[in-house]
Amino acid sequence: MTAVTDEGPGSGGDSESCESSGKAATEAGPGGGVKGTVEVAGAPEPGTERSPEEGRGWNDGLIARRAAVRAADPEPGPAPDDEAVSLPPVEAYVPAGGPLRPRLDALRELVGLSRARLDGDTLDEAGRVLDEAAARQRLSSRHTVVAIAGATGSGKSTLFNALAGAQISDTGLRRPTTAAPIACSWTDGAAGLLDRLAIPGRLRRRPQQGGGDGDEALEGLVLVDLPDHDSAAAEHREQVDRVLALVDAVIWVVDPEKYADAALHEGYLRPLAGHAEVTFVVLNQIDRLPGDAADQVLDDLRRLLDENGMALGEHGDPGATVMAVSALTGDGIGELREVLGRFVQERSAAARRLSADVDAAAARLRPVYVAEGRSGLDERAREEFSDRLAEAVGAAAAGQAAERQWRRNAGRACGTPWLRLWRWYESTRRRPGSLEPPVRPEPPERRLTARQRVEQAVRAVADEATHGLPGPWAQAVREAAVHGAKELPEALDELVEQAGAGAEPGAGTGPAASGPHEAQGTHGGSGAGRARGAAGVVRSGRAGGRPPRPRWWPVAVLAQVVMTLLQFVGAFWLVGQLVGLLATGYLTPALVMLAGVVGGPLVEWSCAAAARGPARRYGQEAERRLREAAAACGRARVLDPVAAELVRYREVRERYAAVTEISTTGG
């Protein structure tokens, strides 16, 4: 197998300029390459021709191995020389679109809004991108920093020297040859950029000045030769990773043997697929490939890059530039210099690199900003939460109790005196010495059940609000809901107690007030207290704390007074007949008394029928007021904090959309 070896003295360690070093170097070869600085092990001596068999001595790589089988049985005729190898055309670099500064500003705002909700590790990469963008924008915009990276033996140092036109970076058999990054700047003013890369002054060079158009096109180029990315020395790999994160563009040098190396594709090319516009992939050592094998290897390399997700700059589309060169013979070096010249003169590499870094940071942040669906609380969820709280405070039962209370008041006002006397007698029999029935304490299980209803309502609204939200924001919404609900049961109890403070004494008396359908407290209030509270909500602000009475109540009271007087008049009349004081007959006083006896219950029944509508409206009003009061309490303690978190999430989602330049609505 023919192996590439880098021999010859290196001037990368002294502090002289590359221009003076180039005078001591050997004569430049075609395409800007350096003749005599790199030799091929087993190659013929100068002046002799290489046999076809010696040029086909490689057997590694994917397409390379298949091409070796075809080369084993060549067709008759002379072997094609290096100049006859057909190389694919190189597409021009397409500038990246989109304003960078608005995206950086949006990313900065996004990080600022998210620091209180996301952990520092999640935002580290975005912070690094912002810091590096600020550092790069403070430095020269006339220079483009391009790194040359590759594996051991790929010939990247030879390519570096060929582009510079001088022996700058050491080449030789010893591996690794390049131990530290070496920079070559075509123009002055790049000191700040090289300081940022931590390249010392003794490793900074200038290229061989040939005075050609190619050198003028490369003005502003800062070329950096990196150590091997697969070096056995860990510090070399660390330097590669550090510099690759800071340069504007990268030239990846691969050879026919290891162009499909998993360490390169999995470790670098696939993670950096989004940086395709600032990526060059150069297949080196094509002089070792027989026939049209270079085209086959290049096509296979493009296939691998496409599988890695890296866009290729073909047919005018933006993407990576793929070329084939031979740094040893100079084939393709001129084309590479031309492409690099156009790339450098566009002065957009730094912006493209930073834009790709923003894309990468946004892609990492996508799981914590983009929801799976539409998030938030709709009107249905708010109404369900209000219904659950109303159920917890017993609003419906309190409304029924208020309705019964209104009807009892109507019965007191419009009922017969004898029935009212009987009710008083029955109440005194149940509890001697008191007009109110005994108040039984609220069972503990009922208090627990009411509290659980409140907690269940909070959990339900939190689940609805966090549906589809990214993890950190869902957690923030849940925490806001739970924190606001800590004292919600006590607040609801206090609300009802305050509402019931103006209730008249005895409002909850009677069998109906303590029935099985009475409202239950959320924490410690009794059912009668809930009924009194509901009535108090409706009666608040009215004199004496009495419920409103319809206009016909005085007429009904007057009618009952008349009926009672008729009973008394008829009774006294009959007594007068019996004792002989009156002599008009028994029929008339009997009819008068009968009219009073029958008219009283009839007036009471009529009033009860007429009171059903107002009593129902009174109970509904009491239920509505208590429901609204409970909903307002829940809204202030739970819904408003949850809504504030959702608004904050929408703000950061809008900022994230500005960073990615796409809409995240609906996912």
FIFIVO-720798 format. One record per residue (C-alpha): x, z, y; residue in one letter. Coordinates in pm, whole numbers, plus 50000, padded with zeros to 5 digits. Layout:
BEGIN
XZYa;...
! end
This chain:
BEGIN
500005000050000m;501264991550345t;501275023050558a;501515024450934v;504375045751063t;505175054351423d;508875054751483e;511095054351787g;512035078752057p;509235093952264g;509345101152634s;506185121952638g;508155154152673g;510205147452991d;508935148353347s;509945113253453e;507335087653543s;506115062353292c;507385034953514e;510985045953475s;510415052353108s;509105017153072g;512395002953197k;514205019652910a;511535009352661a;511644978152456t;510144945352566e;506414945052597a;504554925252337g;501484903552374p;498394918852523g;500304947052685g;501484961552354g;504984975352304v;507154955552066k;509654975351861g;508095009551912t;505965008851596v;507004995551259e;505234990550933v;506715007250631a;507854980450390g;507554952950653a;510044923950646p;513004923750876e;512744906151209p;513044868951171g;511384868050829t;507744860750754e;505384884950585r;503924873150256s;500134873150210p;500414898249925e;502254923150147e;499514920750411g;496814929450159r;498314961650028g;495494984950153w;492774998449924n;490825025050115d;487615024750318g;484185010650231l;484204973950323i;487974974550295a;487784981249922r;485254953249872r;487364929450076a;490384938049858a;488534924149556v;487874891349736r;491484889649859a;492814893349503a;491744857549429d;492274838149753p;491324802149797e;494144776249795p;495724769650126g;497874787450377p;497014823250465a;495484827150812p;497714843351068d;496694871351304d;495634847951584e;493254829551352a;491234861151280v;487834857451449s;486944888051649l;483374895351763p;482654892352132p;482694924152337v;479554931752537e;479814944052892a;478994979952968y;475534985553113v;475225012553379p;472935041953306a;469815045453517g;468045075453661g;469065099053941p;471375126253821l;471095150954107r;467295156554074p;467745162653704r;470515187853766l;468395205254029d;465465206453788a;467715220353514l;469035246853751r;465475257153845e;464505256853479l;467315280753389v;466445303353681g;462775305453585l;463605311653220s;466225338853238r;463625366653220a;461925351152917r;464725335352710l;467865351252572d;471245342352713g;472415323652403d;469555298752439t;470515290552798l;474285290852748d;474605253452688e;472435244952989a;474495268653205g;477705252553081r;476395217953169v;475515229653520l;478925245553568d;480765214853441e;478605191753654a;479365212253965a;483075212453882a;483185174953816r;481245166054131q;483745185254341r;486575163554212l;487525127454268s;484795101854213s;487305073054232r;488855082653900h;487515078753549t;488965101453281v;489025084752940v;490305102552630a;491735084952326i;490805103852010a;491275096451645g;492345108551306a;495845112351170t;497535078551127g;494845058851310s;497395046451566g;495785061551875k;499145070252029s;500315034651972t;497135021852137l;497725046152424f;501215032252475n;499944996452449a;497365002152722l;499935019052944a;502524992152876g;505215018452814a;506415042552548q;504635074052670i;503265091952367s;505535098952070d;504955078351757t;506585083551423g;506255093651060l;505975130751128r;502395143851137r;500945155551362p;502885135451618t;500815144151929t;500795181851969a;499285184152319a;497185161252540p;499245136352740i;497775119953052a;498575087053218c;497075080253562s;497045045253713w;496565058354070t;497285089754268d;494745116654348g;493875127353992a;495695160854004a;492455180554028g;491005163053726l;494145169353522l;494195205753631d;490635208453502r;491845194953168l;494705220453173a;497325193053126i;500655205553264p;502735184953504g;505385177353243r;502775158453038l;501485136853324r;502735100953338r;502315068153520r;501925034453342p;504295005053347q;503394985553659q;503164949053562g;501564937053881g;498884917553693g;495154915953744d;494654939253447g;496564967053618d;494514962853936e;491274965353738a;492484997853580l;493105014653915e;491375048153900g;491805051653522l;493155084353383v;493965079553015l;494475110252794v;496035108952449d;494605137252235l;495965153851921p;494455144251587d;490915157251548h;491585162951177d;494955179551231s;496025207150995a;496875228051303a;493805246851426a;495075248151783e;495215210151790h;491565207351691r;490635233151953e;492385212552221q;490525181552110v;487145198952132d;487995214052469r;489115181552631v;486275160852481l;483785183552658a;485395175952997l;486345138953002v;484135111153136d;484455087752836a;486055086452492v;487805058952296i;487535066851926w;490295049651732v;489615043351364v;491605024751102d;490515004450798p;491295033050563e;489325061350727k;486765044650951y;483985059850736a;485515094750728d;482775121150718a;484825144650936a;484635119151218l;481025108551178h;479495142451097e;481725162651326g;481825140551635y;480035107051638l;476655119451519r;476535150051749p;477665127952039l;475245099651962a;473515105752296g;476795098152474h;476845062252350a;477155047652701e;480495065152753v;481805058752401t;484185031952278f;484845027851907v;487975007351843v;488954995351497l;492744995251503n;495294979751265q;493314947951200i;496654930851137d;496534947950797r;493194931550707l;493264898050522p;491064868750614g;487674877350758d;487844913250634a;488084925350995a;484604911951064d;483254928650752q;484794962250835v;483554959451193l;480014951951074d;480134981650837d;481385003551120l;478444992651333r;476105001051048r;477545036051020l;477215041451393l;473615029851382d;472905054451098e;474415081751313n;471845074051580g;474355059451824m;473045029952024a;475294999352031l;475924979252344g;474684946152212e;472504919152368h;472744935052709g;471454968952595d;473305000552701p;475285017152427g;478645021652265a;481254994052281t;482704984651941v;485914963951926m;488694954351687a;492344954851800v;495844957451670s;497974980151882a;501034968851684l;500674931351742t;498664932652063g;495594914651925d;492494925152121g;494444947152363i;493804923352651g;490064923552582e;490074961352563l;491904963552896r;489374939753048e;486404960152922v;488044992353039l;488694976553378g;485024967753427r;484035002053306f;486395019653547v;485454998253846q;481775006753804e;482645042653900r;479645055653707s;481235070453395a;481145106353525a;477465103653612a;476705088153272r;478575115553093r;476825143153289l;473465126353234s;474145125252859a;475135162052870d;471835170053042v;470005150352772d;471795169852501a;471045203252667a;467385193352710a;467165183152344a;468455217452240r;465945234452470l;462975213552359r;461755238552091p;461485266252352v;459655245652617y;457455219552451v;454185231752301a;452645216451992e;449305211752167g;447425220652481r;447905257552550s;446005282052766g;442625298952788l;439515277852821d;436135290052939e;434955295452584r;437825319452507a;437165338852829r;433475342052750e;434215353852397e;436575380252534f;433905391952780s;431335393152498d;433635414452285r;434225438852568l;430515439952642a;429905448152278e;432575475252290a;430955492552591v;427465487652446g;426125465852725a;423225452052520a;422145486052394a;422555500352742a;420295473152877g;417675481852617q;417965518452709a;417585509653077a;414475489552993e;412995518852803r;413855541653090q;412045518853335w;408995518753112r;409125556653080r;409205559653456n;406225536453476a;404465557953219g;405145589253422r;403835573453738a;400825555753590c;399995577553290g;397125602353267t;397855638053362p;396845650153016w;399335627052839l;402125637453077r;401295673853007l;401475667452634w;404885650952663r;406155680452864w;404875703852598y;406565684152321e;409925684452507s;409765722352554t;409075726952184r;412235707952084r;414505729152302r;413035760552454p;414225767152805g;415375731952872s;413785698852961l;416525677552799e;417035672152429p;420255684352269p;423145659652310v;424895653551984r;428645646852007p;429885611751940e;431135608651580p;434905602551562p;434405571851346e;432235556251617r;434875562651881r;437515547251654l;435315517151585t;434765511051957a;438515513052028r;439185489051743q;436705464751895r;438665464852219v;441965459652035e;440415431851830q;439185414952148a;442685416652298v;444285402651983r;441765374251970a;442345363752330v;446125366652285a;445965344451976d;443925318952165e;446285319252462a;449425315752250t;448135288352022h;450795261252012g;453095278652261l;456835279452188p;458025312152039g;459565329352345p;456625321352572w;454095331152307a;455885364552277q;455795369252655a;452035362252661v;451415386852376r;453455413652546e;451495408852868a;448185411952681a;449245442552482v;450705459952786h;447525454752985g;445345466652697a;447105499952648k;444665519052869e;441785494452858l;439465516452642p;439945546052877e;439405523353176a;436125510853029l;434965546452963d;435835556353317e;434015526053447l;430805535153267v;431065571853361e;431465562953727q;428535539253702a;426405566353547g;427325593153799a;424305584954015g;421805585753729a;418935609553775e;418795640253549p;416825635153236g;417125597353247a;418235596752887g;415675621752753t;413095614052497g;413265599852148p;413945564752272a;417075575652454a;418785588052140s;417625561551899g;419865543851649p;420325513851880h;421805533952165e;425115521852313a;428365535152172q;431295546152385g;434665528952371t;436535561552357h;434525593752392g;431295586552580g;427905592552417s;425195566552372g;422935584152622a;425815583852868g;426105546352826r;422395542552897a;422655564453205r;425725544853308g;423865512053280a;421015525753485a;423475539153738g;425075504853772v;421715490253866v;420655519354086r;423945521854272s;423425521054644g;419695530954633r;418415563054788a;417945591554545g;419435571754262g;415945561254152r;415245527253998p;413225502554202p;409445503854168r;407035474554196p;404605473254482r;401595479254262w;402815513554149w;401075532254440p;397825514354359v;398145524553995a;398905560454092v;395905560454327l;393745546254048a;394835574253814q;394065599654085v;390605584454124v;390055584953747m;391125621153731t;388815630154019l;385965612453843l;386625633253535q;386585665353739f;383515654853939v;381625645353625g;382655677553452a;381605699853745f;378405680053779w;377525686153416l;378385722953450v;376135724553753g;373325709053548q;373855734153274l;373735764353504v;370785750353697g;372505744254025l;371745707154018l;368615690453888a;369345652853893t;369675647353517g;372525645353266y;373005607653249l;374635602353586t;377295629853562p;377995619653204a;378605583853311l;380855595253596v;382875617153362m;383025589653098l;384265565053358a;387115588653448g;387975595753085v;387995559252982v;389425545853307g;392575567353295g;393915553752964p;392735518953063l;394765520853386v;397745534153189e;397505506152934w;397195480253210s;400235494453388c;402235494453065a;401365457853008a;402235449153365a;405505468653343a;406885449253049r;408175420253259g;409825441353530p;411205465153270a;412735436353078r;414285422253393r;415525456753485y;417195460553144g;418715425853165q;420065433653510e;421575466053380a;423175447353089e;424495420253320r;425995445253563r;427705464953287l;428875433053121r;430315420253448e;431985453553519a;433595453853171a;434615417253209a;436175424453548a;438125453453400c;439325431853110g;440165403353344r;442265425453571a;444145442253287r;444445414553027v;443325379953136l;445135379453471d;448545389753326p;448085364553045v;447145337553295a;450215346153505a;452465340853202e;450735307953123l;451225296453482v;454905305353455r;455145285253135y;453485255253301r;456015257453583e;458975257053347v;457355229353144r;457085208253458e;460725215453534r;461635205953177y;459685173353216a;461725166053530a;464935172753335v;463975149753050t;462285124453280e;459315123153041i;455905139553033s;455415169152799t;451645171052844t;449935176652517g;453125181652322g;
! end
